[in-house]
Amino acid sequence: MTPTQVLHETSAGGIVLGSSGEILLIKVRNLKGERVWTFPKGHIEREETIREAASREVEEETGYRCQILKPLPTARYRFKRGTQLVQKQVKWFLMKPGFKVTRHDAAEVLETRWLSLAKAENLLRYPSDLKLIEEVRSFSNSKAGEHRR
């Protein structure tokens, strides 16, 4: 029996936070063919920085050109793609929307939706996405505190 080789992948993506505290989710089909809500992300292309990849992926998958506000914690997880074990890391960034430049990528994204953090939390299923909601909530609360001063 040969040991299973682990494939290491890095992706980049963004959590888009609107001015009223809502976030932008996408609905996609996962590897099992299930429809799931998540955040826009994708592979880093050759000669592309992580920030450039995150911005490009968000624009392709949502249609919004965004500005990066700050890095968020990197998500790390494992999954199987067929018989291949994949060790994945996703570099996340908190972003604010600029303007809508195009429609979302209908071949990859079934739907996009702006939601409150609480409603988004009810739709998200991946543990790493739920951890990101907590990061966004902390950021939003700290910004609200700054405005009250």
Buried (B, 14 or more C-beta within 10 A) or exposed (E): EEEEEEEEEBBBBBBBBBEEBBBBBBBBEEEEEEEBBBBBBBEBEEEBEBBBBBBBBBBBBBBBBBEBBEEBEEBEEEEEEEEEEBEBEBBBBBBBBEEEEEEBBEEEBBEBBBBEBEBBBEBBEBEBBEBBBEBBBEBBEEEEEEEEE
